[in-house]
Structure formats: structure tokens, C-alpha cells
Amino acid sequence: MVTQDIAILRFDLHDRWLASMTGFSGLAAILHFEPILQPMTARGMPESWLIFPIGIRKTAEFFLAIGFVGLGIATLTLQLR
């Protein structure tokens, strides 16, 4: 039981890290962060795609992932009682 709980906690930490990177990427796209503009335009992607669909989708993924991580922590807390 304890090793399973530790594995769940490690998975939750990994999810938080991935969610924060996705959130940063979405926010960078919405705010037209300068370092991402040149590679995107060099590959032929229109700048109008930065806000929608790229920025909105990644920001929504961030909030969904944070919700699922919170759900996992709540489940783990209830199991430990």
C-alpha cells in the first residue's frame, strides 16, 4: 500500500511538471513571446494561430491537468485515512 502511494505521488509530481510546461507554452503563445515567433514563421505557420488554436488549447490543457492532479491528491488523501 505504501509503495503504491509513493508511486502515485511521483506520478502526480510528473504531471504537475508537464502541466506547468504546457501552461507556460500556452501563455507564451497568447502573449506572442518573441523567442517562439521566429521558428514558427520560418516553418510557415501563420502568426494568427498563436492565440487560437494553439494558445487557447494549451492553456485549457493546463487547467484540465491541474484539476486531474488535484483529483488524484484528494483520492490519495482519502485512501490514507
Secondary structure, 3 states (H helix, E strand, C coil): CHHHHHHHHHHHHHHHHHHHHHHHHHHHHHCCCHHHHHHHHHCCCCHHHHHHHHHHHHHHHHHHHHHHHHHHHHHHHHHHC
